[in-house]
Amino acid sequence: MRAWCLLFAPTGGTRASVPRGMVRERAVSRLWGHRSQQARRIDRIGYARQGASRGIYAAARGSPPPKVFRLAPSDFAFLYDTCPRCFYLKSHKMLMRPKTFFPSVFNDIDNQMKEFFAGVRTQDVVPEMRPGVFLCDKSDPWLQSAPIDVPGHSSKVVISGKVDCLVQFDDDKTFGIVDFKTSNQDTSNSKTSYERQLHAYALCLQNLSGGKEKSLKISDLALIVYQPQLFVGVRRKAASPSDPQRREIGGRLDGNLKYVPLERDDTKFMRFLSEVLDILELPAPPPPPPQSANYNSGCPFCSYLVEGQASGHIPLGHS
């Protein structure tokens, strides 16, 4: 029988023993205002299964941070900017955000783009690119870097993920990283986030865990953005030989492809990684992003947890 342990480790608190080896330690650090002055911030929450090597766990306040943080490039583009607190909790394997619905049509478009570009010469589809060939394969393996040193920090970083597509250039045998996006929005608003994501992939590919002989030299980073614009109905052949008047109706979605080169600046990215470790090496999670009248500001997940705890609708612990 495996024992479970629930830890709350903010700034202090009381400890109460409960049956069957279950321990609950909880406290609230201070009041913070959002709609109600009684809303309280929980500094640390998590669940641990003792003796297990996997699952969700929480470390008590003051315990040393892990020496190696395993990070995903996609989190640099989305989670880190959205909520450093949720990023901290995930990176420490303390608490994962609930999964949200993501329309499968975007994965379908991404797979179709990979099939289209695989083996194609760059000049045939994107004249702005240097001569080379697209290397896209839906079955490409999951990549993982060796532990990477970050100046000014004792902790190391391991980056793991899966790139959309590589480009092998003809002239100097270097490679480019291409990420496929589907959007009608102006990508310039998210350019910094995408630059971080692709720089993380580049750092991973240049420091693969298999050794330098397996690593690649990355020279270019870019996005290829599909911008859907027009739905076109298509009449196909008769659906049934016995009823030639009845025809299948299909359709396709036409649009443009936009090539967006990204600036390569490894020094800037290493400064960003240092900022990330400044947060991850804190003894406790940072506070949630500030709330305002704008619904899109702050972190809705943190707000839900904190306000639910404060109102009593979400219990502080489990007996």
Number of C-alpha atoms within 10 A of each C-alpha: 3 8 12 17 18 21 21 26 24 23 16 13 13 8 12 10 10 10 7 8 10 14 18 19 20 23 18 19 16 13 14 15 12 15 11 12 10 14 19 21 23 25 22 24 22 20 19 19 16 12 9 12 8 10 11 16 23 21 22 17 19 12 9 11 16 13 12 14 20 17 18 19 22 19 17 24 20 15 17 16 11 17 19 20 22 23 26 24 22 18 18 21 20 19 20 15 12 7 6 6 6 8 8 9 9 13 12 11 15 19 16 12 18 19 15 12 17 17 15 16 20 19 13 10 12 14 11 11 18 17 16 20 21 22 22 22 17 15 7 12 10 9 16 21 23 20 19 17 15 15 12 9 12 11 18 17 18 20 24 22 17 16 22 19 20 20 28 21 20 12 9 9 13 15 23 23 23 24 18 20 19 15 12 13 10 8 15 10 9 12 17 14 19 23 22 25 20 25 26 26 26 26 22 24 25 19 23 22 18 12 11 12 9 11 17 18 15 21 16 22 23 20 21 17 19 20 17 14 11 11 11 10 11 11 10 12 13 14 13 11 9 8 9 10 11 13 13 12 12 10 11 10 11 12 13 12 16 14 18 17 16 18 13 18 11 14 9 12 17 18 13 14 17 17 11 16 20 12 16 23 19 14 15 22 22 18 15 20 16 12 16 11 9 7 9 9 12 17 18 16 13 19 18 12 17 21 19 16 19 21 13 10 10 13 12 20 15 9 10
